[in-house]
Amino acid sequence: MAITINEFWKLAIESQLIAAEDAAKLAHTFATSNPGVTAVEELARFLVGTKLTPYQAKILLAGRPGPFVYGDYVIYERIETGRMAGIFRALHRSTGHRVCLMFL
């Protein structure tokens, strides 16, 4: 299922990865620097490295808002998958420490 640019922005805000105010500014910057571009993949590429990681962009492009936020932690990469578990790299918001989170 392909999503639109507007749907991508809504998912990015819903996922708590981008604040609504920042999204509005970024949307304006993207629209002015890429006039006529309607491919949501181009928007994702524009945001990767500054606001999103490749993993986060991939999930948003799939039409899902995450979850990326667990308490004080923001997931930025999935490093292992399993039938009943997953291991993710995350960042502690207030300290900036990088951690691994394991979900069973």
N, C-alpha and C positions, 0 to 999 in steps of 0.2 A: 504494500500500500504506500503510494507516494504521498508525501505531505506537502503542503504549500509553505511559502515563506512565513505567512502570518501564523500558521499552525506551529511552525518551528519556534517562532518567538514566544508564543503562548506556552509551549512545552518548556522552553528554557527558563521562563519566569516561574512556572508551576514547580519546576524541579528545584528551585531555590539556587540555581547556579548563577543566574544573572538577575539583578534587581530590576524592577520595572522601569525606574528612572534611567538606569544604565542601558537597558534594552532600547529605550526610545532614542537615546543619543547614538548608540551603535547602529540602529536601524537607519537613522538619518545619514551617518557617515558612510555606511555600506551603499545606500541608495545613491548618494552623490558621487562616490568614487567608482561605482559600477552601474552606470545608467543603463537601463534596459535589461539587466540581468534578472531572470526569473527562476533560475535553477537554484533550488534550496541547497544543493551540494556546494555551490559556490559560496553561499552564505556560511555554511559550516566550515569550509576551508578558511574563510575570512576570520572566523572566530577562534579556530584552533591555534593554540599557542599564546593567545592573549587572554581569552576568557574560558575556553573549553580545552579539554584534552581530546585526543583522537577517540578514546573509548567513550567519553561523554557524548561527543558528536555522533558517533555511530548509534548509540542508544536513542538519542533524540531524533535522528533521521529515520529510525525504525518506528517512530510515532509513540514512543514511551517516555514518560517524564522521569524515569529512574526506577527506584529511589537512589539518590546520590547522597543524601544527608541523613546521618544517624547521630542524633545528639550533637556533640561538638565536632563530629568528624565528617569530612566531605570525601567521598570516594572519587578517585581519579583514574584508576586502572584496575582491571580484573587480571589477576595473574594465574589463577588456577580455577578450573571448573570441575565439578563432580556431580554425580547423580543426586547426592543429598547435601552437598556443601559447596562453598565457594570461598576463595581467598582473594581479597582486594587490597590494593594500596590506597591509603587514605591520608588526609592531612588534618591535623588537629587545628581547628580554626584559630583559637586564641594564642597558642604557642608556636604554631607553624611546624611542629614535629611531624615527621613522616612515620606512619605506622602501618602495620598489616592488620586487617580485620578478617576474622574467619567466621563464617556463618554456617551453622549446621542445620 
